[in-house]
């Protein structure tokens, strides 16, 4: 049986992740408060940010930016949206 959590994005009774998405305090905070589905939605948005902004993930500044965006998306005022991205209505 899949463990469930109350997700800060999607509400109660959401499937939990099996482990933190990355090491450190932010990874643990996400693991405790974010559902698997909400994490997957974020990964798609993160992919758009990487592609649209042509981020080099070998660059420490790019990784720092993505970490800040991850924290803003889940625990702040929201992450940046990809430049030129138009959501489907």
CORWOHU-V901351 format. One record per backbone hydrogen bond with DSSP energy under -0.5 kcal/mol. CO is the residue of the C=O (numbers start at 0). NH is the residue of the N-H. Records with the same first field share a line. If there is no record, write none. Layout:
CO=NH, NH
This chain:
2=15
4=6, 13
6=10
10=6
13=4
14=35
23=27
24=28
25=29
26=20, 30
27=31
28=32
29=32, 33
32=7
33=16
34=38
35=39
36=40
37=41
38=42
39=43
40=44
41=45
42=46
43=47
44=48
45=49
46=50
47=51
48=52
49=54
50=53
54=56
55=58
57=59
58=62
59=63
60=64
61=65
62=66
63=67
64=68
65=69
66=70
67=71
68=72
69=73
70=74
71=75, 77
81=84
84=86
